[in-house]
Amino acid sequence: MYEAARKPLAKLALTGGGRCNFTNSFGGISSLREAYPRGEQIMKRALRFFDNRDCMEWFEAEGVPYVVQDDGCVFPESQDAMQIVGTLVTLMRKTGVRLVTGHRVEDAAVLMKDSDAVVVTTGGGAIGLLKSLNIEIVLPVPSLFTFRINDGKLGSLMGTVIDNAVLGIAGQPFRSCGTLLITDWGMSGPAALKLSSYAARYLAEKEYRVPVVVNWTGLSEEEAKGRIACLNAENQGKMICSTTFPGLTSRLWRFLVCRAGIPEGCRWSSIGRKSVNRLLSVLTADEYSMSGRCSFREEFVTCGGVAITEVNLSTLQSKKYPGLYFAGEILDIDAVTGGFNLQAAWSTAMVVARSL
Ligand SMILES: Cc1cc2nc3c(=O)[nH]c(=O)nc-3n(C[C@H](O)[C@H](O)[C@H](O)COP(=O)(O)OP(=O)(O)OC[C@H]3O[C@@H](n4cnc5c(N)ncnc54)[C@H](O)[C@@H]3O)c2cc1C
């Protein structure tokens, strides 16, 4: 095994903020596509060989007990990524794998001349070693980032957490639901990260300058209209700002009422139809201009890589070059956060191992 870095599995040591979110219970997703915006087809097959339960059992059998969080993320019980790294390195030694660190492979074709099989697992975007081969590459672009939004007023909400937000891009079909976090630079949290994954290629094409639409309530327009009507009926004498919309903090509610152009002292009894419509629009389809992307705890994955059409889906062997295999992020597979990306690496590696 040739490894360009001085230490093996250095990136794995950093995963999950040093805790290694190595797989997921898959309980929180309704379809594989929700977790894998790219590579769903390969993952469907690869998970048949080695799925998340197999992965948890495998690590447990190797002496790594695990914990499954409420959100489905799976970590080693030790909460230490180095335990996963240590386990894999020890196994390599035990099974006689010769590990050559500090050795960058410049051209996979050269290795292929002297080998029965070559497995390329160089990760996202590391495709330089394929340059002399006729392999179709889907242009690599980043995924899993947060949104820079230059809006001083939004910045005043810094630290606000919205549990059931829906994020989208105006005029586009991409949607993500979940927790949204307002930061001093813009939007973060699972809802933003998921949208960055679903729309990774579109966002790259638009140079990360698109109108982002926020539904702060997670409700349909009809439902939100009903809630406003209830608030109106129950609080006629009260000021709109000092009531609260179910599920929103009073700070966010005040901000949105102001954004809808409703004066601070306005009472429910004097709100007009136009103001109700503006409030409804701000609650369910509030638009902000994204002006760039920011990293999330330095975590990212690459969307793109070796085109799925280049490999036999059952073996992950190259269709053009017998004996050449691919596994992990180098393939055009990537997922949302939550342990799904490492599961893709384990599952595809297992497919290749069995093929070999
Ligand atoms: C900071 C961070 C945190 C993350 N946290 C999580 C998480 O908690 N859970 C999760 O599911 N996913 C996480 N991810 C994503 C996950 O780490 C990757 O999807 C996964 O590591 C991909 O595995 P891989 O083996 O395909 O590639 P990599 O882990 O990138 O490994 C590729 C290896 O190949 C080596 N290499 C590259 N080119 C050459 C060459 N020419 N010759 C020799 N060696 C070469 C590299 O040095 C590297 O060691 C995180 C990513 C980052 C950046």
The ligand as an SDF file (V2000), in Angstrom:
LIG
                    3D

 53 58  0  0  0  0  0  0  0  0999 V2000
  -11.9910   17.0540    8.3560 C   0  0  0  0  0  0  0  0  0  0  0  0
  -12.9120   15.9950    7.7880 C   0  0  0  0  0  0  0  0  0  0  0  0
  -13.7790   15.3270    8.6550 C   0  0  0  0  0  0  0  0  0  0  0  0
  -14.6460   14.3360    8.1560 C   0  0  0  0  0  0  0  0  0  0  0  0
  -15.4630   13.6730    9.0430 N   0  0  0  0  0  0  0  0  0  0  0  0
  -16.2410   12.6490    8.5730 C   0  0  0  0  0  0  0  0  0  0  0  0
  -17.0230   11.8660    9.4780 C   0  0  0  0  0  0  0  0  0  0  0  0
  -16.9970   12.0490   10.7010 O   0  0  0  0  0  0  0  0  0  0  0  0
  -17.7960   10.8740    8.9430 N   0  0  0  0  0  0  0  0  0  0  0  0
  -17.8170   10.5990    7.5930 C   0  0  0  0  0  0  0  0  0  0  0  0
  -18.5440    9.6870    7.1870 O   0  0  0  0  0  0  0  0  0  0  0  0
  -17.0480   11.3050    6.7300 N   0  0  0  0  0  0  0  0  0  0  0  0
  -16.2630   12.3000    7.1830 C   0  0  0  0  0  0  0  0  0  0  0  0
  -15.4730   12.9990    6.2980 N   0  0  0  0  0  0  0  0  0  0  0  0
  -15.3820   12.5100    4.8980 C   0  0  0  0  0  0  0  0  0  0  0  0
  -14.4700   11.2430    4.8850 C   0  0  0  0  0  0  0  0  0  0  0  0
  -13.3090   11.5070    5.6270 O   0  0  0  0  0  0  0  0  0  0  0  0
  -14.0980   10.8140    3.4760 C   0  0  0  0  0  0  0  0  0  0  0  0
  -15.2680   10.6360    2.7190 O   0  0  0  0  0  0  0  0  0  0  0  0
  -13.2750    9.5110    3.5240 C   0  0  0  0  0  0  0  0  0  0  0  0
  -12.0960    9.7010    4.2640 O   0  0  0  0  0  0  0  0  0  0  0  0
  -12.9280    9.0180    2.1290 C   0  0  0  0  0  0  0  0  0  0  0  0
  -12.0640    7.9320    2.2660 O   0  0  0  0  0  0  0  0  0  0  0  0
  -11.0480    7.5350    1.1020 P   0  0  0  0  0  0  0  0  0  0  0  0
  -10.2390    6.4030    1.6540 O   0  0  0  0  0  0  0  0  0  0  0  0
  -11.7590    7.3380   -0.1590 O   0  0  0  0  0  0  0  0  0  0  0  0
  -10.1090    8.8130    0.9060 O   0  0  0  0  0  0  0  0  0  0  0  0
   -9.1520    9.5570    1.9420 P   0  0  0  0  0  0  0  0  0  0  0  0
   -9.5710    9.3020    3.3280 O   0  0  0  0  0  0  0  0  0  0  0  0
   -9.0650   10.9460    1.4500 O   0  0  0  0  0  0  0  0  0  0  0  0
   -7.7650    8.8230    1.7430 O   0  0  0  0  0  0  0  0  0  0  0  0
   -7.0250    8.9380    0.5590 C   0  0  0  0  0  0  0  0  0  0  0  0
   -5.5710    8.6880    0.8920 C   0  0  0  0  0  0  0  0  0  0  0  0
   -4.8480    8.5810   -0.3190 O   0  0  0  0  0  0  0  0  0  0  0  0
   -3.6370    9.2970   -0.1860 C   0  0  0  0  0  0  0  0  0  0  0  0
   -3.2160    9.6920   -1.5480 N   0  0  0  0  0  0  0  0  0  0  0  0
   -3.7920   10.6260   -2.3490 C   0  0  0  0  0  0  0  0  0  0  0  0
   -3.1820   10.6590   -3.5360 N   0  0  0  0  0  0  0  0  0  0  0  0
   -2.1690    9.7470   -3.4910 C   0  0  0  0  0  0  0  0  0  0  0  0
   -1.1840    9.3020   -4.4200 C   0  0  0  0  0  0  0  0  0  0  0  0
   -1.0970    9.8110   -5.6540 N   0  0  0  0  0  0  0  0  0  0  0  0
   -0.3190    8.3250   -4.0340 N   0  0  0  0  0  0  0  0  0  0  0  0
   -0.3980    7.7840   -2.7890 C   0  0  0  0  0  0  0  0  0  0  0  0
   -1.3150    8.1640   -1.8700 N   0  0  0  0  0  0  0  0  0  0  0  0
   -2.1990    9.1190   -2.2170 C   0  0  0  0  0  0  0  0  0  0  0  0
   -3.9660   10.4560    0.7240 C   0  0  0  0  0  0  0  0  0  0  0  0
   -2.8030   10.9490    1.3690 O   0  0  0  0  0  0  0  0  0  0  0  0
   -4.9460    9.8180    1.6860 C   0  0  0  0  0  0  0  0  0  0  0  0
   -4.3200    9.2800    2.8140 O   0  0  0  0  0  0  0  0  0  0  0  0
  -14.6390   14.0140    6.7590 C   0  0  0  0  0  0  0  0  0  0  0  0
  -13.7800   14.7030    5.8880 C   0  0  0  0  0  0  0  0  0  0  0  0
  -12.9230   15.6920    6.3920 C   0  0  0  0  0  0  0  0  0  0  0  0
  -12.0110   16.4150    5.4300 C   0  0  0  0  0  0  0  0  0  0  0  0
  1  2  1  0
  2  3  1  0
  2 52  2  0
  3  4  2  0
  4  5  1  0
  4 50  1  0
  5  6  2  0
  6  7  1  0
  6 13  1  0
  7  8  2  0
  7  9  1  0
  9 10  1  0
 10 11  2  0
 10 12  1  0
 12 13  2  0
 13 14  1  0
 14 15  1  0
 14 50  1  0
 15 16  1  0
 16 17  1  0
 16 18  1  0
 18 19  1  0
 18 20  1  0
 20 21  1  0
 20 22  1  0
 22 23  1  0
 23 24  1  0
 24 25  2  0
 24 26  1  0
 24 27  1  0
 27 28  1  0
 28 29  2  0
 28 30  1  0
 28 31  1  0
 31 32  1  0
 32 33  1  0
 33 34  1  0
 33 48  1  0
 34 35  1  0
 35 36  1  0
 35 46  1  0
 36 37  1  0
 36 45  1  0
 37 38  2  0
 38 39  1  0
 39 40  1  0
 39 45  2  0
 40 41  1  0
 40 42  2  0
 42 43  1  0
 43 44  2  0
 44 45  1  0
 46 47  1  0
 46 48  1  0
 48 49  1  0
 50 51  2  0
 51 52  1  0
 52 53  1  0
M  END
$$$$
